Structures are given as C-alpha cells and as structure tokens.
Amino acid sequence: MNRVMSETANANRLRVFHDTDVELPLAIRYVILGLACGTYFSFMLVCNQWVQMPDATIQDFFLCAIEDATYWLPGFFLLAPLAFHDFVKSCGRVSKPIARLRNEMALLNEHRSERPIEIRDGEAWPEVLAHFNQLRGELLTLRREVSEYEAMLGNASVSELNQSPKETAPVTLPTN
C-alpha cells in the first residue's frame, strides 16, 4: 500500500503542468511573446541589411539576415531548454501551493480534512498556507466543540434551538 502511495506521489511530481488552469495560459503567453520577439528580431535583421545595402534585392536581404542569425541562433537553441525548465519550475512554485490550498479547502468543506497543508521550501505564498493552517485548526476545534455540545443536548438538535420563539400577544397595561 505504501509503495502505491509513493508511486502516486512521484507521479504527481513528474508532471510538467501541475495545474493546467493556471500554467497552460501562462505557457501560451510566453510562447506568443517568444514568437513576437523572434519576429521582431528577424525583422530588425532584415531592416539592418536594407540600411547597409539599399540597392540589394529582397532575396539578398533575407540571405544576409540568415547569415547574421548563424551567430545568435545556436545560443538560442542552447538556452531555450534552460529557459523552459526555469519557466516550468517557477510556474510550479506559484501554482502548486494554490492547487493544494484549493484541494484542502474542498476536503475541509466536506469534513474530510486529514492534515494541514505542507509548506515546502521555495514555494510562493508560504504565509497564505500558514494562515490557512491556523484557520483550519480553529475551524476543526470549533466543529469538535459543536459536536460535543450537540451530544450533551441529547435529542435536541441545534436547528430546534435556533428556531425563533413563538410570538406572544402584546401586553396591554391598564389605564387609570
């Protein structure tokens, strides 16, 4: 049983996107920004060639731009995986605590919360998780006290105690 649990925990850590609702839109934004930067840089290389050789053909502009790109393109391909790894790691530092908070809040709402949220080093919002753990403890204490109070009352339920008192007839005072 423990082996299955540890394999499940390891499987969660190997996923690229922990919370696709948060991380996928971020990834799409970064891809769009990367494409925009690449387009801009390519356009500027072609414009640079046009300024240097105003009488050349468009084909010559693109050939010279590609020739210039041979200096920076290998560096881009070497650094892109590093940038992608850093991006995924930083997304996980932001989205994983919020995903754990959302899951634990759902469990707490269903009265199935078993333990406080684990605060890991390097993750964002450790103070939010610490405050949640404190509120979680107080809520569980209050729930326990309410159940003890209901047990002391016996058959009377809290809903019967919360009913409004029956209306009474208005009291009239005799006049002299």
PyMOL commands that set and color helices and strands:
alter all, ss='L'
color gray80, all
select helices_A, chain A and resi 2-14+20-52+58-109+126-153+158-161
alter helices_A, ss='H'
color red, helices_A
deselect
rebuild
show_as cartoon
